[in-house]
Amino acid sequence: MNVEGRVAVITGASSGIGAGLAKHFVAQGMQVALCSRRSPVLSEGDNVLARSVDVSDEAAVFRFADETAKRFGRIDLWVNNAGVVEPIGMLHDLDMREFERNHHINFMGVVHGTRAFIRHVRGLPKREGESVLVNVSSAAARQARAGMSAYSSAKAAIDRLTEAVAEEERDAGLVALAFSPGMVDSGTQAVVRSMPVERMPASDNNRRAAALGRFNSTEHVAQHLLKIAFDPAARPQGYLYVVPNQY
């Protein structure tokens, strides 16, 4: 599958899955526009646009999309990856300002990115090929754990949003997919493993997974993401794709 010259946006591209996607995409000859609150993992270059963007700020996300389109001429793939895992703990103990911040980033950040991409796609002249939206989901969207109410509810909302957008924008040539990458040894996983069982009873499971090395690599995740983005035969029947474990 040749993806050379394709243009992709990746949010949350400073570390973890987002950083891994960025490196893999560039290695495949793609042009990438990266954003994150901190500096993206790759520096500005001929094939890289790198910006500091707060995805909870819709106007900032729209400006980033416009700059990307101006720089590269189009956007073929938009990956809404930016997110945070905290606050972790029982709902009755959580600071609601932190809970709301989680949803502003994890859910509304995806809403803003999705709207920016729809706006871009609907503004394009008719051209061959599809435009693909990938919203990074999680197993937590489908199986919530005690202590993860903020993260799980935001990810579940992303799934429903993606499912609706897939129906709404099909006629515009936009493919919308929720993408569940499995367990990846990222900063998110490190935070979860650091939690005492009183705040998150299932954190022991994550510590056992780390001890056994049961993680998907970011390269494995990136390969699957590009496959479903640019090979229609590899896509799921519905809106959700779950990356198979590589271990």
N, C-alpha and C positions, 0 to 999 in steps of 0.2 A: 504494500500500500504506500503510494507516494504522496506525501503531504508537503513536499518542498514548495515554499512560496505561500502557503496558506497563512492566514492572519488570525491569531488567537489573542483574546484578552483573558488574563488570569488575575483575579482579585485575591488578596491575602498571600502575596507572592514573596514574602520575606523569609519564610521558614517552613518546615514541615512539608505537607503535601503540595502546597502552592509553589514552594521553591523547587521541589522535585519535578513538578510538571514543567516549570519554566525551563529548567536545564535540559530535560528530555526533548521538549518541543524544539528548542533551538538546535539541539544536536541532530534533529531530523530535518533541519533546513527551513523551519517555520519562522515567520516574523511574529514577535510577541509584544504585547503591551501589558506591562506589569504594574500593579498598584498594591500598596499596603500602607498601614499607618506609619511603620518604620520604612527604612530604605529597602526596596526590593532586592532580591538575592543577586540579580544581574545588573551590571551598570549599563548606562545608556550606550547604544552603539548603532551600527547600520541596521541591524535586524531587531533591535530592542528599544522600546520606549519604556522608561521607568519613572514612575511618579509616586509621590506620597499623597494618598487619598483616603479620606475617612468615608467608608461606604455608607455610613448612616446619614450622610449629607447628600441628598438627592442631587442638588445643583452641582456639587463637586463631581459626582459620578457622571452626570450628563456632560460636563465639560471634558472629562477624561475620555468619554466615548467619542465626542466630536474631534478631539485632538488626535485620537487613534485613527479615525476614519480619514482625517486630513493627511496624516503622516503616511499611512499605508494604502489608502484608497478604498478600503472596505474592511469588514470584519466577518470572518467565516465562522468562528467559534468563540463563544463567550462562556467562561467558566466562573461561576459565582462560588468561590471557595472561602472567602474571608469569614472568620468566625472566632468565637471565644467559648470556652467551656464553663467558666465560672459565672455566677456563684454555684458552689456545690454545697449541699446540706439539705436538711429537712425544710420543707416549705414554711413551716411555722416559725423557723429560726432565721429565715433569709431577710436580708435588707432589700426592700422592694425597689430601691433605686438601682441596686445591682441587678436585680431580676429584669427590670425594664431596660437597663443598658444591654444586657444579654440579647433581648429581643430586638432592640434597635439595631444592633450589629448583625446578629445571626439571621433574623427574619427580614427586617426592613432593609438591611443591606442587600439582601437577595432581591427584594421587591424593586429597589432602586436600580440595581444592575439589570434586572429583567426588563424593566420599563425602558431603560436606556437602549438596550439591544433591540427591543421591539420597535422603538422609534427609529433606530438606524435601519433595520430591515424594511420597514414600511416606507422609508424615504428613498430606498434604492430603486433605480430603474430595473426593469425585469432583466434577470440574468440567469444563466444556467447554474444549476447546483442549489443545494439547500443551505440555509443558515441554521446553525446548531447551538442551542442553549443547553448548558449542563449546569445544574444546581447540585452542589455537593450535599448529600444527605448523610444519613447514619443509621446503623442498626437501632440506635436509641430512638429513632422516630417511630419504630414499629414495636419495640420492646423496652418500655421505660424501666429505669432502675430507681430505687429509693435514693434520694439525694441528688437526682439529676432532673428535677422538674423543669428548671429553666431551659436547659439545653435540649432535653427531649421534646418539650412542647414546641420550641422554635423549629426544630428539625421536622417534626410532624407537620407543622404549618407549611414548611417548604415543600414537602411532598404534595400536599393538597394544592398549593399554589401552582406547582409545576404541572400537575395533572390538568388543572383548569386552563393554563396557558397553552398546553399542548392542543387542547380542543379549540381554543379561541383563535390561535394564530396559524393553524394548519394551512388555511387557504392563502396566507401571506408567504408561505414557503419556509416557515420556521418550524424546526423540530425541537421540542422541549423534553429534556430527560432529567430525572433525578438519579443521582449517581452515588451509590453507597460503597465506599472504598474498602471496608473492612478495617481491621486493626492495623494501624501504621504507627511505628515508633516515633511519634512527633512530640512537640511541646505539650499538646493536649493530653497525650497519654502519660507524660511525666507528671502533669498536675494531678491526674486521676490516681496514679500510683502513690502519690504523696499523701492522699487523703486517709485519715483514720477511719476505721470501720464505723465509728459513731456517726460520721458525717456522710459516708457512702459505704454501705455494707458490702457492695460488690467490688470494692477496690482490691480486695484480696485476689479476685479472679484476674485482674489486670497485672498484679504483681506476679502471679503464677505464669501468665502468658509471657511476661518479660523474661522470667527465668528459663522458660523453655524456648525462647526465640520465636514465638508464634506471631509474627508480624508480616504483613505484606510490605514489600519495598515500594518506595515511591516510583521507581522505574516500572515495576509490575503494574501499579495503578495507572501510570501514564500510558502504558501500552494499551491497556483495556479502554481507557478513555478515548484515545485516538481511534481505536478500532470501531467503537460504537458511533463516534462522531462522523467518520468518513467512510464507513462501510455499512450501508443500509441493511445488508443481509445479516450483520452481526448484532443488530439492535434487538432489544426485548419487544415482545408483542405489545406490552403496555408502556407506561411512562417511566417505570423503575428498572434500573440495572444494578445488580449486586455483583461486585467484583468477586470472583472465586478465590478462595484462599490459595496461596502458593506453597503452603507448607503441608 
